[in-house]
Amino acid sequence: MATQPAASNAVAEASETGTHTDLAAVAALPVSVRPVSDGATIMSATNFADSASSATAMLPVTVPADRENMVDQRDIEALHKGESLAAQASAAHAVAAKEASVLSGGGDLDDWIDVALSKLNLDASLSNGVRQIIMKESKGNPNAVNLSDSNALAGRPSRGLMQVIPSTFRAYVLPELAHQPITNPVANITAGIRYMLANYGLSTLRAGGRSDRSGNYVGY
């Protein structure tokens, strides 16, 4: 057991004998153990701070319910936003992959029409009208060539799905596809659609092309 400082013994002895405490002896005591008039001990600032910190650490931390709900809501919103962005990225990747496949020669008539409309920023609801025109013009054959009309006789036969002549193809094909041949399905469709929109309007395209008074298809 540790031995008390001599000064502390002097204070104790003075208390026991009923004599007054020697002020010099008290002054020599460490601040943390100096007695006060009622016999209590004054704690130093350092000891008090340590004691307060210990007591505070033992107290339970309570988060208001509304704050908990707010944090939970933010977490949920962040999760949903992340899921939405991931879905958008996945959809964009799928579209890009489909376009690359179709432009390299893959896909079928419906794929060609879908990609052409997408590249022209036109609504997919127009696909039925475009399909009707294609079936009337080429029966869906991207390599079709008309060798019997006036254009053929003039040495510029209509070609491809939408049966456009070379000059029309060059003037109306979507610029980013201008390097493609006239028989490229998507490039040919974009040229035919842009030509129709410029000369006959959206309603004619949606209706599946021009018609005479009897409702018969009329080439464009």
C-alpha positions as CSV (number, residue, x, y, z in Angstrom):
1,M,0.0,0.0,0.0
2,A,1.4,3.4,-1.0
3,T,2.6,5.8,1.8
4,Q,0.7,9.1,2.1
5,P,2.8,12.2,1.6
6,A,4.1,13.8,4.8
7,A,2.2,16.9,4.3
8,S,-1.0,15.0,4.2
9,N,-0.1,13.3,7.5
10,A,0.5,16.7,9.1
11,V,-3.0,17.8,8.1
12,A,-4.5,14.6,9.5
13,E,-2.7,15.0,12.8
14,A,-3.7,18.6,13.1
15,S,-7.3,17.7,12.5
16,E,-7.1,14.9,15.2
17,T,-5.6,17.2,17.8
18,G,-8.1,20.0,17.2
19,T,-5.4,22.5,16.2
20,H,-5.6,24.7,13.2
21,T,-4.1,23.4,10.0
22,D,-0.8,25.0,9.2
23,L,-1.4,27.1,6.0
24,A,2.1,26.5,4.7
25,A,1.6,22.8,5.0
26,V,-1.7,22.9,3.2
27,A,-0.3,25.1,0.4
28,A,2.4,22.5,-0.2
29,L,-0.2,19.9,-0.9
30,P,-1.1,18.9,-4.5
31,V,-4.2,20.8,-5.7
32,S,-6.1,17.6,-6.1
33,V,-5.9,16.7,-2.4
34,R,-6.1,20.0,-0.6
35,P,-8.8,19.9,2.1
36,V,-11.5,22.6,2.4
37,S,-13.1,23.9,5.6
38,D,-15.6,21.0,5.8
39,G,-13.0,18.3,5.3
40,A,-13.9,17.7,1.6
41,T,-11.2,17.4,-1.0
42,I,-10.8,19.8,-3.9
43,M,-10.3,18.1,-7.2
44,S,-7.9,19.5,-9.8
45,A,-9.3,20.8,-13.1
46,T,-7.6,17.9,-14.9
47,N,-9.1,15.2,-12.6
48,F,-12.5,16.8,-12.9
49,A,-12.3,16.8,-16.7
50,D,-11.3,13.2,-16.7
51,S,-14.1,12.3,-14.4
52,A,-16.7,14.2,-16.5
53,S,-15.4,12.6,-19.7
54,S,-15.8,9.1,-18.2
55,A,-19.3,9.9,-17.0
56,T,-20.3,11.3,-20.4
57,A,-19.0,8.3,-22.2
58,M,-21.2,6.1,-20.1
59,L,-24.4,8.0,-21.1
60,P,-26.6,6.4,-23.8
61,V,-26.7,8.3,-27.2
62,T,-30.3,8.8,-28.3
63,V,-31.1,9.8,-31.9
64,P,-34.5,11.5,-32.4
65,A,-37.0,9.2,-34.2
66,D,-37.6,11.9,-36.9
67,R,-33.9,12.1,-37.6
68,E,-33.7,8.3,-37.9
69,N,-36.6,8.3,-40.4
70,M,-34.9,11.1,-42.3
71,V,-31.7,9.2,-42.6
72,D,-33.5,6.0,-43.6
73,Q,-35.4,7.9,-46.3
74,R,-32.2,9.3,-47.7
75,D,-30.7,5.8,-47.8
76,I,-33.8,4.5,-49.6
77,E,-33.8,7.4,-52.1
78,A,-30.1,6.9,-52.8
79,L,-30.6,3.2,-53.3
80,H,-33.5,3.8,-55.8
81,K,-31.5,6.4,-57.6
82,G,-28.6,4.0,-58.0
83,E,-30.9,1.2,-59.3
84,S,-32.5,3.7,-61.8
85,L,-29.1,4.8,-63.1
86,A,-28.0,1.2,-63.4
87,A,-31.2,0.3,-65.3
88,Q,-30.7,3.2,-67.7
89,A,-27.1,2.3,-68.3
90,S,-28.1,-1.3,-69.0
91,A,-30.8,-0.2,-71.4
92,A,-28.4,2.2,-73.2
93,H,-25.9,-0.6,-73.5
94,A,-28.5,-3.0,-74.9
95,V,-29.5,-0.4,-77.6
96,A,-25.9,0.3,-78.5
97,A,-25.2,-3.5,-78.8
98,K,-28.3,-4.0,-81.0
99,E,-27.4,-1.1,-83.3
100,A,-23.8,-2.4,-83.7
101,S,-25.1,-5.9,-84.5
102,V,-27.7,-4.6,-87.0
103,L,-25.4,-2.2,-88.7
104,S,-22.9,-5.0,-89.2
105,G,-25.5,-7.1,-91.1
106,G,-27.4,-8.8,-88.3
107,G,-31.1,-8.6,-87.4
108,D,-34.3,-8.8,-89.4
109,L,-36.7,-6.3,-90.9
110,D,-38.3,-5.3,-87.6
111,D,-34.8,-4.7,-86.1
112,W,-33.7,-2.6,-89.1
113,I,-36.8,-0.4,-88.8
114,D,-36.4,0.0,-85.0
115,V,-32.8,1.0,-85.3
116,A,-33.5,3.5,-88.1
117,L,-36.4,5.1,-86.2
118,S,-34.2,5.3,-83.1
119,K,-31.3,7.0,-84.9
120,L,-33.8,9.5,-86.4
121,N,-35.3,10.1,-83.0
122,L,-38.7,9.2,-84.2
123,D,-41.4,7.3,-82.2
124,A,-41.4,3.6,-82.5
125,S,-45.2,3.8,-83.2
126,L,-44.3,4.7,-86.8
127,S,-42.8,1.3,-87.4
128,N,-46.0,-0.2,-88.7
129,G,-46.3,2.5,-91.4
130,V,-42.7,2.2,-92.4
131,R,-43.1,-1.6,-92.6
132,Q,-46.1,-1.3,-94.9
133,I,-44.1,1.0,-97.3
134,I,-41.2,-1.4,-97.3
135,M,-43.3,-4.4,-98.1
136,K,-45.0,-2.5,-101.0
137,E,-41.7,-1.2,-102.4
138,S,-39.3,-4.2,-102.0
139,K,-41.2,-7.0,-100.2
140,G,-38.6,-6.6,-97.4
141,N,-35.6,-7.5,-99.6
142,P,-32.6,-5.2,-98.9
143,N,-31.0,-6.1,-102.1
144,A,-34.0,-5.4,-104.3
145,V,-33.4,-3.5,-107.6
146,N,-36.1,-2.1,-109.8
147,L,-35.1,-2.7,-113.4
148,S,-38.3,-1.8,-115.1
149,D,-39.4,1.8,-114.2
150,S,-38.4,5.1,-115.6
151,N,-35.6,5.5,-113.2
152,A,-34.1,2.2,-114.4
153,L,-34.5,3.3,-118.0
154,A,-32.6,6.5,-117.1
155,G,-29.8,4.4,-115.7
156,R,-30.5,5.1,-112.0
157,P,-32.5,2.2,-110.7
158,S,-34.2,2.3,-107.3
159,R,-32.5,0.1,-104.8
160,G,-32.9,-1.3,-101.3
161,L,-35.8,-1.7,-98.9
162,M,-37.4,1.6,-99.6
163,Q,-36.4,1.7,-103.3
164,V,-34.5,5.0,-103.4
165,I,-32.3,6.1,-106.4
166,P,-28.6,6.9,-105.7
167,S,-29.1,10.7,-105.7
168,T,-32.0,10.5,-103.3
169,F,-30.0,8.2,-101.0
170,R,-27.0,10.6,-101.0
171,A,-29.2,13.6,-100.3
172,Y,-31.4,12.1,-97.5
173,V,-29.4,9.3,-95.8
174,L,-28.7,10.1,-92.1
175,P,-25.2,11.8,-92.3
176,E,-23.6,9.4,-89.8
177,L,-24.6,6.5,-92.2
178,A,-23.5,8.2,-95.4
179,H,-20.5,5.9,-95.7
180,Q,-22.8,2.8,-95.9
181,P,-23.8,1.4,-99.2
182,I,-27.3,2.1,-100.6
183,T,-28.4,-1.5,-99.9
184,N,-27.5,-1.2,-96.1
185,P,-30.9,-1.8,-94.5
186,V,-30.8,0.9,-91.8
187,A,-29.1,3.5,-94.1
188,N,-31.7,2.9,-96.8
189,I,-34.6,3.2,-94.4
190,T,-33.3,6.5,-93.0
191,A,-33.0,7.9,-96.5
192,G,-36.5,6.8,-97.5
193,I,-38.1,8.1,-94.3
194,R,-36.3,11.5,-94.5
195,Y,-37.4,11.8,-98.1
196,M,-41.0,11.1,-97.3
197,L,-41.1,13.4,-94.3
198,A,-39.6,16.2,-96.4
199,N,-42.1,15.8,-99.3
200,Y,-45.3,14.2,-97.8
201,G,-45.2,14.7,-94.1
202,L,-45.5,12.6,-91.0
203,S,-49.1,11.6,-91.5
204,T,-48.3,9.9,-94.9
205,L,-45.5,8.0,-93.2
206,R,-47.7,6.9,-90.4
207,A,-50.4,5.8,-92.8
208,G,-48.0,3.5,-94.7
209,G,-47.4,5.7,-97.7
210,R,-49.4,7.4,-100.4
211,S,-52.7,6.1,-101.7
212,D,-55.1,6.9,-104.6
213,R,-58.8,7.6,-104.2
214,S,-59.5,3.9,-104.2
215,G,-57.1,3.3,-101.4
216,N,-54.4,1.7,-103.5
217,Y,-50.8,2.2,-102.7
218,V,-49.0,4.8,-104.7
219,G,-45.2,4.8,-104.9
220,Y,-43.4,7.8,-103.6
